[in-house]
């Protein structure tokens, strides 16, 4: 998403952003709330939600709206994509330079300037595949 403005960086926003950027997984607002409360014991869940939304709209974080699950957040803005397990809901990063080249091809072929894109790969993670194979459901 493109940033439309830069919010004032309050202490709460700074801590939420710091905590999000520390993790290598894609937490929900509830996950971040539990983490941020260690540093800001009086912060409310609503405040965390509002600040995550504001940081997302400002382009400082990514809001991942994955099908059928709670929104997840990503503090890493380097160009990457995501894969989501439809069984356990785990979301992981995917780094593929080849897909980024598609934007250049689209611009060259159509004179259309791509400013952003999202790709989500959906399937079964290794752990869920192993568990499901053991149960005999996937061949």
C-alpha positions as a printed NumPy array, in Angstrom:
array([[  0.   ,   0.   ,   0.   ],
       [  1.237,   3.486,  -0.733],
       [  1.748,   5.925,   2.112],
       [ -0.584,   8.926,   2.038],
       [  0.836,  10.637,   5.093],
       [  3.368,  10.179,   7.839],
       [  1.844,   9.847,  11.295],
       [  3.381,  11.475,  14.338],
       [  5.471,   8.757,  15.955],
       [  4.105,   8.538,  19.488],
       [  5.789,   6.344,  22.104],
       [  3.044,   3.73 ,  21.69 ],
       [  3.426,   3.63 ,  17.889],
       [  7.2  ,   3.443,  18.166],
       [  7.028,   0.462,  20.541],
       [  4.39 ,  -1.348,  18.462],
       [  6.57 ,  -0.86 ,  15.37 ],
       [  9.731,  -1.988,  17.203],
       [  8.049,  -5.131,  18.503],
       [  6.601,  -5.993,  15.097],
       [  9.973,  -5.569,  13.407],
       [ 11.644,  -7.853,  15.984],
       [  9.611, -10.923,  15.092],
       [ 10.164, -13.216,  12.121],
       [  6.572, -14.457,  11.992],
       [  3.421, -12.549,  11.042],
       [  1.556, -11.797,  14.276],
       [ -2.076, -10.865,  14.724],
       [ -3.028,  -7.697,  16.598],
       [ -3.784,  -9.889,  19.627],
       [ -0.291, -11.404,  19.461],
       [  1.29 ,  -7.958,  19.321],
       [ -0.928,  -6.698,  22.13 ],
       [  0.413,  -9.429,  24.437],
       [  3.993,  -8.562,  23.452],
       [  3.611,  -4.78 ,  23.682],
       [  1.969,  -5.044,  27.115],
       [  5.308,  -6.191,  28.537],
       [  6.663,  -2.73 ,  27.764],
       [  3.415,  -0.745,  28.051],
       [  1.288,  -2.501,  30.684],
       [ -1.551,   0.038,  30.449],
       [ -2.013,  -0.089,  26.655],
       [ -5.401,  -1.331,  25.454],
       [ -6.115,  -3.828,  22.699],
       [ -8.103,  -1.137,  20.877],
       [ -5.082,   1.171,  20.897],
       [ -2.924,  -1.566,  19.366],
       [ -5.552,  -2.188,  16.646],
       [ -5.885,   1.529,  15.835],
       [ -2.128,   2.053,  15.689],
       [ -1.554,  -1.01 ,  13.495],
       [ -4.185,   0.306,  11.104],
       [ -2.593,   3.758,  11.084],
       [  0.94 ,   2.349,  10.571],
       [ -0.388,   0.21 ,   7.726],
       [ -2.146,   3.119,   6.013],
       [  1.068,   5.145,   6.341],
       [  3.007,   2.386,   4.57 ],
       [  5.262,   1.67 ,   7.562],
       [  4.05 ,  -1.934,   7.918],
       [  2.117,  -4.419,   5.807],
       [ -1.351,  -5.594,   6.765],
       [ -1.873,  -9.134,   5.495],
       [ -5.527,  -9.858,   4.91 ],
       [ -5.405, -13.593,   4.477],
       [ -8.623, -15.408,   3.694],
       [-10.752, -16.537,   6.602],
       [ -8.309, -15.617,   9.352],
       [ -7.461, -12.653,  11.531],
       [ -5.415,  -9.949,   9.87 ],
       [ -1.703, -10.434,  10.332],
       [  1.029,  -7.83 ,  10.212],
       [  4.499,  -7.725,   8.699],
       [  7.148,  -5.188,   9.663],
       [  9.45 ,  -6.165,   6.796],
       [  8.77 ,  -3.901,   3.818],
       [ 11.435,  -5.383,   1.541],
       [  9.834,  -6.825,  -1.594],
       [  8.608, -10.293,  -0.743],
       [  5.498, -12.426,  -0.861],
       [  3.724, -14.811,   1.469],
       [  2.602, -18.402,   1.635],
       [ -0.245, -19.483,   3.885],
       [ -1.133, -22.943,   5.07 ],
       [ -4.876, -23.505,   4.708],
       [ -4.833, -26.095,   7.463],
       [ -2.899, -24.462,  10.323],
       [ -2.948, -20.817,   9.128],
       [  0.825, -20.32 ,   9.353],
       [  2.06 , -17.46 ,   7.15 ],
       [  5.667, -17.399,   5.952],
       [  7.782, -15.169,   3.731],
       [  8.643, -16.084,   0.134],
       [ 11.491, -14.294,  -1.624],
       [ 11.19 , -14.441,  -5.418],
       [ 12.992, -11.875,  -7.564],
       [ 11.454, -13.365, -10.7  ],
       [  7.956, -12.158,  -9.792],
       [  9.141,  -8.576,  -9.273],
       [ 10.32 ,  -8.602, -12.891],
       [  6.703,  -9.026, -14.002],
       [  6.016,  -5.378, -13.101],
       [  8.743,  -4.272, -15.501],
       [  7.349,  -6.488, -18.252],
       [  3.833,  -5.105, -17.725],
       [  5.161,  -1.554, -17.95 ],
       [  7.13 ,  -2.311, -21.123],
       [  4.225,  -4.122, -22.83 ],
       [  1.365,  -1.845, -21.806],
       [  2.886,   1.456, -20.606],
       [  1.075,   0.804, -17.319],
       [  3.066,   1.781, -14.245],
       [  2.618,  -0.815, -11.514],
       [  3.159,   0.812,  -8.119],
       [  2.279,  -2.167,  -5.967],
       [  1.19 ,  -5.786,  -6.111],
       [  0.475,  -8.659,  -3.75 ],
       [  0.857, -12.35 ,  -4.242],
       [ -0.114, -15.009,  -1.72 ],
       [  0.669, -18.667,  -2.245],
       [ -1.914, -20.916,  -0.582],
       [ -1.412, -24.577,   0.224],
       [ -0.266, -26.985,   2.92 ],
       [  2.905, -26.494,   4.97 ],
       [  5.269, -29.437,   5.451],
       [  4.044, -30.154,   8.99 ],
       [  0.391, -30.288,   7.966],
       [  1.189, -32.444,   4.927],
       [  3.045, -34.939,   7.118],
       [  0.23 , -35.034,   9.696],
       [ -2.412, -35.383,   6.967],
       [ -0.489, -38.126,   5.144],
       [ -0.248, -40.041,   8.402],
       [ -4.012, -39.752,   8.712],
       [ -4.372, -40.96 ,   5.091],
       [ -6.192, -37.908,   3.689],
       [ -3.597, -36.618,   1.161],
       [ -1.872, -38.971,  -1.267]])
